[in-house]
Amino acid sequence: MGDAIDLVISVCATTHAAVWARGAPNILRHIEAGAYTVVVPDDDLPLFRSLTPPGIEVVPESRHVGAIAPLLRAAIPAGSGGRFGWYLQQFIKLGAVIQAPCETVLIWDADAIPLRPLRFLDAAGRLLYYTSHERHDPYFDAIERLLGLAPSHSASFVAQCFPVRTRLARSFAAEVERRSGRPWFEAIIGAIDFSLKSGFSEYETLGTYLAHAHPGGMAFHTGEWLRHGSAAAGGIARFDAATEAWLARRFDHASFEIWDRPYATAGHWRRLGARLRPSRWMR
């Protein structure tokens, strides 16, 4: 297989169902892989099976959650609202990759839509990583507590997707357990400052570990991606074929996060975007 991705894993909930319904066909079209899976809450299986095209397996999150959910819920302070789900989906991704019975997995965020064919392997056989300007200090504080590692690059690995060799993901889990003497998920929960709204990133943590422990296996993607997909399209409901084709002229993929404020029309964004520097478009 040309791009050497054995499995694409996404995690989705009803808050991103509309984006998933629009983006799932693009995942099949633009990301070459041996298999595709989306992990969803057990109660939402019927909904997502109706929204998901053939070729993507819809599986219940209970297959991956195990003992993680009660430990995580107990650690998050009362009144944190929806942060339980935000943290849980990160642990589901990590667990799914660690347990995957294949060589290479691509984690793909369910609120991101590929706009054109993507590749994740360079000519030297290294996995290609998109980056951003996220640089959220609490993520690195948690990494320091967990692994004793400093940031490895000026850019961030928080970029809506993350390819990884499963043997290296298991090596990461083993290192966390060696240092902490606890199961990897318990150690991560213990390293997070839950008084913060966002105290952990699975992408930043895995990326930092790989950059220190296995730097020869990674390279950085030169393609650009768009953080403000909702603003660009006027909301996911307005993300039509014309807007998609227009965005694909510049960007590899676009994110449609629920906090992103849509403009009234895509035309407004096009007029505004023509005057913006590229660094203002993407992360």
PAMI-909598 format. One record per residue (C-alpha): x, y negated, z negated; residue in three letters. Coordinates in steps of 0.2 Angstrom, whole numbers, plus 5000, padded with zeros to 4 digits. Example, Ala and Ser with C-alpha at 12.3 -4.5 7.8 and 13.67 -1.06 7.14 Angstrom:
2
506250224961ALA/506850054964SER/
***
This chain:
283
500050005000MET/500749845006GLY/500549744990ASP/500849884977ALA/499349844966ILE/498650004960ASP/497149924950LEU/496349754948VAL/495549734931ILE/494349594927SER/493349554911VAL/491749464913CYS/490149414903ALA/488549324907THR/489249154905THR/490249184921HIS/489049294930ALA/488649174944ALA/490549154948VAL/490749334948TRP/489349364960ALA/490149244972ARG/491949294969GLY/491849484968ALA/491749504987PRO/493249394989ASN/494249504977ILE/493949654988LEU/494249555004ARG/495849464999HIS/496749574986ILE/497349734992GLU/497349874978ALA/496950054976GLY/495550024964ALA/494549884956TYR/493649874939THR/492649744930VAL/492349764911VAL/490749694904VAL/489749694887PRO/488849864886ASP/487149774885ASP/487549684902ASP/487949844912LEU/486349834922PRO/486549654926LEU/488349674932PHE/487949824942ARG/486649724952SER/487949584955LEU/489449684959THR/489849744977PRO/490149934980PRO/492049964978GLY/492149884961ILE/491849994946GLU/490849914932VAL/491349984915VAL/490749954897PRO/491849854886GLU/491649984872SER/492850094882ARG/494249974877HIS/493749884861VAL/493850024848GLY/494449954832ALA/494849784839ILE/493149704838ALA/492849714819PRO/494649664815LEU/494549514826LEU/492849464820ARG/493449474802ALA/494949364806ALA/493949224815ILE/493349094803PRO/491449064801ALA/490748924813GLY/492048964827SER/490548994839GLY/491049074855GLY/492849094851ARG/492649274847PHE/492149324864GLY/493549214871TRP/494849304861TYR/494049474863LEU/494149474882GLN/496049444880GLN/496249604869PHE/495149704882ILE/496349654896LYS/497849704886LEU/497149864880GLY/496549904898ALA/498249874905VAL/499149974892ILE/498050124894GLN/497950114913ALA/498450284922PRO/499450194936CYS/501050104939GLU/500449924943THR/498949824937VAL/498349644942LEU/497349564928ILE/496149444938TRP/495049314928ASP/493249344932ALA/493049154934ASP/494249134948ALA/493949164966ILE/495249214979PRO/495249094994LEU/496349185006ARG/497449355006PRO/498549354991LEU/500149444989ARG/501049494972PHE/502649574978LEU/504149494986ASP/505349564998ALA/506549624984ALA/505149724975GLY/504849594961ARG/503149554955LEU/502549374960LEU/501849264946TYR/500849104948TYR/501148964936THR/500348814929SER/500648664918HIS/499648724903GLU/501048724890ARG/499948744875HIS/501148734860ASP/500048854849PRO/500248994861TYR/502148984859PHE/502048974840ASP/501049134840ALA/502349214852ILE/503749164840GLU/502849244825ARG/502449394835LEU/504049424845LEU/505349304839GLY/505449234857LEU/505649054863ALA/504848994879PRO/505749054894SER/505248934907HIS/504648754909SER/503048814918ALA/501648914910SER/501049094914PHE/499249044912VAL/498649044930ALA/497049144931GLN/497949304936CYS/499449414930PHE/500249564938PRO/501149694927VAL/501949864927ARG/501049964915THR/502650044908ARG/503249864904LEU/501549824896ALA/501749984885ARG/503549924881SER/502849764875PHE/501549854864ALA/502949964857ALA/504049814853GLU/502649724844VAL/502349884834GLU/504149904830ARG/504349734824ARG/502749724814SER/502449904808GLY/500649894813ARG/499649934829PRO/499949804842TRP/498249734841PHE/498349714822GLU/499949624824ALA/499349504837ILE/497849464827ILE/498949434812GLY/500049314822ALA/498649204828ILE/498149034819ASP/496249054820PHE/496048874813SER/496448814830LEU/495248824845LYS/496448914856SER/497849004847GLY/498349144858PHE/498649184877SER/498849354883GLU/499649294899TYR/500849174890GLU/501349314878THR/501649454891LEU/502449334903GLY/503649274889THR/504049444884TYR/504449504902LEU/505449354906ALA/506649394891HIS/506549584892ALA/506449624910HIS/506849464920PRO/507449554935GLY/505649624939GLY/504849454941MET/504849304953ALA/503749154955PHE/502449114968HIS/502548964978THR/500748954982GLY/499648824974GLU/497948864965TRP/496548744960LEU/496048734942ARG/494548624945HIS/493448734957GLY/491848674950SER/492348494952ALA/492848534970ALA/491248624975ALA/490048524965GLY/489748684954GLY/489748864959ILE/487948854966ALA/488648734979ARG/490148834983PHE/489748875001ASP/490748935016ALA/491248765022ALA/491948715005THR/492848885004GLU/493648865021ALA/494148685016TRP/494948735000LEU/495848885008ALA/496748765019ARG/497848715003ARG/497448834989PHE/497649024986ASP/496349034973HIS/495148924963ALA/494548934945SER/492748894940PHE/492848874921GLU/491348834911ILE/492048674904TRP/492448604922ASP/491248454926ARG/490648474944PRO/490448314954TYR/488748294962ALA/489348354979THR/490848434987ALA/490948284999GLY/491248174984HIS/492748284979TRP/493448284997ARG/493448094998ARG/494248084980LEU/495448234983GLY/496148154999ALA/496848014988ARG/497548134974LEU/499348194972ARG/499448384973PRO/499948394954SER/498248314950ARG/497348454959TRP/498048604951MET/498748674935ARG/
***
